[in-house]
Amino acid sequence: MTSTTFHLGDGPYELVIFDLRAPGARRRLRSECAAWGEDAAIELLDPDHAVLIVFAGSAARMEGRGAA
């Protein structure tokens, strides 16, 4: 996994914290990020924890792409 630093701006977003020591957590994090596509990013907090950032309006955009 890689870490990307970016400015979140003023828009709302949702954060999901993952404990990467848990079985299957890394796979789930990658899967969730892939599902959200360009509307999500992963930030590593430390070697054992990561946050999935899902940006505002993502659900509506996904619905428009045929995903619910």
C-alpha positions as CSV (number, residue, x, y, z in Angstrom):
1,M,0.0,0.0,0.0
2,T,1.1,3.5,-0.7
3,S,0.4,6.7,1.1
4,T,-0.8,9.9,-0.6
5,T,-0.9,13.2,1.1
6,F,-3.6,15.7,-0.1
7,H,-5.7,18.5,1.1
8,L,-9.3,17.5,1.9
9,G,-10.7,21.0,1.3
10,D,-14.0,22.2,2.7
11,G,-16.3,19.5,1.4
12,P,-17.7,16.8,3.6
13,Y,-16.2,13.3,3.6
14,E,-16.4,10.1,5.5
15,L,-13.5,8.4,7.3
16,V,-13.3,4.6,7.9
17,I,-10.4,3.4,10.1
18,F,-8.9,0.0,9.4
19,D,-6.7,-2.0,11.8
20,L,-4.4,-3.7,9.4
21,R,-3.4,-6.3,11.9
22,A,-6.9,-7.9,11.7
23,P,-7.2,-10.9,9.4
24,G,-8.4,-9.8,6.0
25,A,-8.3,-6.1,6.8
26,R,-5.8,-5.2,4.0
27,R,-7.8,-7.1,1.4
28,R,-11.1,-5.4,2.6
29,L,-9.4,-1.9,2.5
30,R,-8.2,-2.4,-1.0
31,S,-11.6,-3.8,-2.1
32,E,-13.5,-0.9,-0.6
33,C,-11.2,1.7,-2.1
34,A,-11.5,0.0,-5.5
35,A,-15.3,0.0,-5.2
36,W,-15.4,3.7,-4.6
37,G,-12.8,4.4,-7.4
38,E,-11.8,8.0,-7.8
39,D,-14.1,9.0,-5.0
40,A,-11.9,7.5,-2.3
41,A,-8.3,7.5,-1.1
42,I,-6.2,5.6,1.4
43,E,-4.0,7.3,4.0
44,L,-1.7,5.3,6.2
45,L,-1.8,6.5,9.8
46,D,1.0,4.2,11.0
47,P,2.3,0.7,10.0
48,D,-0.8,-1.0,11.5
49,H,-3.6,1.5,10.8
50,A,-5.1,3.1,7.6
51,V,-8.0,5.4,6.9
52,L,-10.2,5.1,3.9
53,I,-11.5,8.6,2.9
54,V,-14.7,8.7,0.9
55,F,-15.5,12.1,-0.6
56,A,-18.9,13.9,-0.5
57,G,-21.4,13.0,-3.2
58,S,-19.8,9.6,-3.9
59,A,-22.9,7.6,-3.3
60,A,-24.9,9.6,-5.8
61,R,-22.1,9.3,-8.4
62,M,-21.9,5.5,-7.8
63,E,-25.7,5.2,-8.2
64,G,-25.4,7.0,-11.5
65,R,-22.8,4.5,-12.6
66,G,-25.2,1.6,-11.9
67,A,-23.8,0.6,-8.5
68,A,-26.0,0.8,-5.5
